């Protein structure tokens, strides 16, 4: 009987905060937001822990570059079910182009969910150095993530140059956010693009694959965390063969315009621009 109590009591104490949060969530919009946020972050912690195990195992069998694919799909399967959020991808066949630099718009931490759905095999992530110290850090490091010190331009350029040669020689893809930081607001827009991804692609002669996620303000922003479907569009790869550093500014501008015109604007004729949901 004592052994049973020793097991049950700790479980009860651990589960108590979740029970309280779940109860609050059922009666309060704010409680719902924090409950769903807790579920999302909890799932992320579990996936990153699982990612360490996967990274070790995949490295031992020589498939380190597939770690992100396996962990991403696992996270998406669990998180999409727990949160009742589905990601639909159009143009997924373009992700089979390798090597390539995938560039996407960056709205919030919920972008991790669409990455979980679309992340291809033989691909890595480029991230700011600070992410090394988050729950994602260990498996990102072991899965070949490229960390950039954005506070040191010379180190950042060196990292980008090395990354370009790496993905070209290993024939893998790299995911980047050219906006450089998250930008979520009700009316869709893009921040100015940083040119690192385009410099790297042009120098290495690697195609760029634009990835456009619809504006999901209706589903997630501060104080709101709802259910629904998020649409993602992968555009055809654009060649950079023959381009030089002098072409980078025009290349970045062209990609930004293309991403903006591909359904970042509200348009009632598009299937994913449904009724707005306000707080």
C-alpha positions in Angstrom: 0.0 0.0 0.0 2.9 2.3 0.8 4.5 1.7 -2.5 1.3 2.5 -4.3 0.9 5.8 -2.4 4.5 6.7 -3.1 3.7 6.5 -6.8 0.3 8.1 -6.8 1.1 11.1 -4.7 3.9 12.5 -6.9 1.8 12.0 -10.0 -1.1 13.9 -8.3 1.1 16.8 -7.4 2.6 16.9 -10.9 -0.8 16.8 -12.6 -2.5 19.3 -10.3 -1.3 22.4 -12.2 -2.5 20.9 -15.5 -5.9 20.1 -14.0 -6.2 23.7 -12.7 -5.2 25.2 -16.0 -7.6 22.9 -17.9 -10.4 24.0 -15.6 -9.6 27.7 -16.0 -9.4 27.2 -19.8 -12.9 25.9 -20.0 -14.3 29.1 -18.5 -12.0 31.8 -19.6 -10.6 32.9 -23.0 -7.4 34.0 -21.3 -7.2 30.6 -19.5 -7.8 28.9 -22.8 -4.9 30.8 -24.4 -2.5 29.9 -21.6 -3.7 26.3 -21.4 -3.1 25.8 -25.2 0.2 27.6 -24.9 1.2 25.2 -22.1 0.2 22.2 -24.3 2.2 23.6 -27.3 5.4 24.3 -25.2 5.1 21.0 -23.4 4.8 19.1 -26.7 7.9 21.0 -27.9 9.9 20.0 -24.9 8.9 16.4 -25.3 9.8 16.5 -29.0 13.2 18.1 -28.4 14.0 15.5 -25.7 13.0 12.8 -28.2 15.1 14.6 -30.8 18.3 14.1 -28.7 17.7 10.3 -28.8 17.0 10.4 -32.5 20.0 12.6 -33.2 22.3 10.2 -31.4 20.9 7.1 -33.1 20.8 8.7 -36.6 24.3 9.9 -36.2 25.5 6.4 -35.4 24.0 5.0 -38.5 25.2 7.8 -40.7 21.9 9.6 -41.3 22.4 12.8 -39.3 20.8 14.9 -42.0 17.5 13.2 -41.6 17.2 14.0 -37.8 15.1 17.1 -38.5 12.7 15.3 -40.7 12.0 12.5 -38.2 11.7 14.9 -35.2 9.6 17.4 -37.2 7.1 14.8 -38.3 6.8 13.4 -34.7 6.3 16.9 -33.3 3.7 17.7 -35.9 1.8 14.5 -35.4 1.5 15.1 -31.7 1.0 18.9 -31.6 -1.5 19.1 -34.4 -3.6 16.4 -32.7 -3.4 18.0 -29.3 -4.1 21.5 -30.6 -6.5 20.6 -33.4 -4.5 22.7 -35.9 -3.9 21.2 -39.4 -1.3 22.4 -41.8 -2.0 21.9 -45.5 0.9 22.2 -48.0 0.6 23.1 -51.7 3.6 22.5 -53.9 5.3 20.0 -51.6 7.1 18.3 -54.5 9.4 21.4 -54.9 11.0 20.5 -51.5 12.7 17.5 -53.2 15.1 19.9 -54.9 18.5 19.5 -53.3 20.7 21.3 -52.6 18.6 24.3 -52.0 18.0 27.3 -49.6 14.4 27.4 -48.4 13.3 30.9 -47.4 10.0 31.5 -45.5 8.1 34.3 -43.8 8.4 34.3 -40.0 5.3 35.1 -37.9 5.7 33.6 -34.5 6.8 30.5 -32.6 3.8 28.7 -34.1 5.9 28.5 -37.3 7.5 25.5 -35.7 4.2 23.7 -36.3 4.3 24.2 -40.1 8.0 23.4 -40.2 7.0 20.1 -38.5 4.6 19.4 -41.4 6.7 20.5 -44.4 10.4 19.8 -43.4 11.9 17.6 -46.0 14.5 14.8 -45.7 18.2 15.8 -45.9 17.7 19.3 -44.5 19.0 21.5 -41.8 18.0 24.7 -40.0 19.8 28.0 -39.7 19.1 29.7 -36.4 20.3 32.5 -34.2 22.9 31.5 -31.7 20.6 32.1 -28.7 18.5 29.0 -29.6 21.4 26.8 -28.5 20.3 27.4 -24.9 16.6 26.6 -25.4 14.9 23.1 -25.2 15.5 22.8 -29.0 19.3 23.4 -28.6 20.7 19.9 -28.1 19.0 18.2 -31.0 19.4 21.2 -33.3 23.2 21.0 -32.7 23.4 17.3 -33.3 21.2 17.5 -36.4 23.6 19.9 -38.1 21.9 23.2 -37.5 23.9 26.3 -38.5 24.0 28.9 -35.7 24.6 32.5 -36.6 25.9 35.2 -34.3 23.8 38.1 -35.5 25.7 40.5 -33.3 29.0 39.8 -35.1 28.7 40.5 -38.9 32.1 39.0 -39.7 31.4 35.7 -37.9 27.9 35.6 -39.5 29.4 36.0 -43.0 31.9 33.3 -42.3 29.2 30.9 -41.1 27.0 31.6 -44.1 29.9 31.0 -46.5 30.8 27.7 -44.8 27.1 26.7 -44.7 26.8 27.3 -48.5 29.7 25.0 -49.2 28.4 22.4 -46.8 24.9 22.1 -48.3 26.3 22.1 -51.8 28.9 19.3 -51.1 26.4 17.2 -49.1 23.4 18.0 -51.3 21.2 19.0 -48.5 18.8 21.9 -48.0 18.9 24.7 -45.5 15.9 26.5 -43.9 16.2 30.3 -43.4 14.0 33.2 -42.4 15.1 36.3 -44.4 13.1 38.7 -42.2 15.4 37.8 -39.3 12.8 38.0 -36.6 9.2 37.2 -35.9 6.5 39.5 -37.3 2.9 38.8 -36.6 0.0 41.3 -37.1 -3.5 41.2 -38.3 -2.8 42.7 -41.8 -0.2 40.5 -43.6 3.1 42.1 -44.3 6.8 41.3 -44.6 9.7 43.0 -42.8 12.8 44.0 -44.8 14.7 41.0 -46.0 18.2 40.4 -44.7 20.5 39.3 -47.6 22.4 36.5 -45.9 20.4 33.7 -47.5 20.6 35.3 -50.9 24.4 35.9 -50.6 24.9 32.3 -49.7 22.7 30.9 -52.5 24.3 33.2 -55.1 27.9 32.4 -54.1 27.3 28.7 -54.0 25.1 28.6 -57.1 22.3 27.0 -55.1 18.6 27.4 -56.0 16.2 29.2 -53.7 12.8 27.7 -52.7 10.4 30.3 -51.4 7.9 29.0 -48.8 4.9 31.2 -48.0 2.7 30.6 -44.9 -0.6 32.3 -44.8 -1.3 34.9 -42.2 -2.6 33.0 -39.2 -3.5 35.9 -36.9 -7.0 34.5 -36.7 -5.6 31.4 -35.0 -2.7 32.7 -33.0 -1.5 36.0 -31.5 -1.1 37.4 -28.0 -4.1 36.3 -26.0 -5.6 34.1 -28.7 -4.7 30.5 -29.5 -7.5 28.9 -31.5 -8.0 25.8 -33.7 -8.1 25.7 -37.5 -6.2 25.1 -40.7 -3.1 26.8 -41.8 -2.2 26.9 -45.5 1.4 26.7 -46.8 2.5 27.3 -50.3 5.9 26.1 -51.6 6.9 27.9 -54.8 9.1 26.5 -57.6 12.8 26.7 -57.1 14.6 29.7 -58.6 18.1 29.2 -60.0 21.0 31.4 -58.9 23.5 29.9 -61.4 25.6 32.7 -62.9 24.6 35.3 -60.3 27.2 37.3 -58.4 27.2 39.4 -55.2 26.2 42.3 -57.3 22.9 40.6 -58.0 22.0 39.9 -54.4 19.9 43.0 -53.7 17.8 42.5 -56.8 17.5 38.7 -56.0 16.2 39.5 -52.5 13.8 42.1 -53.7 12.4 39.7 -56.4 11.9 36.9 -53.9 10.2 39.3 -51.4 7.8 40.5 -54.1 7.0 36.9 -55.2 6.3 35.8 -51.6 4.1 38.9 -51.0 2.1 38.3 -54.1 1.6 34.6 -53.3 -1.3 34.9 -50.9 0.1 37.0 -48.1 -2.6 39.5 -49.1 -6.2 39.0 -48.0 -8.3 37.7 -50.8 -11.7 36.3 -50.3 -11.4 34.1 -53.4 -8.6 32.0 -51.8 -9.7 29.0 -49.8 -7.6 29.8 -46.8 -8.8 33.4 -46.4 -11.9 32.5 -44.5 -13.9 34.6 -42.0 -11.8 36.7 -39.7 -11.9 35.9 -36.0 -11.4 38.7 -33.6 -10.6 38.7 -29.9 
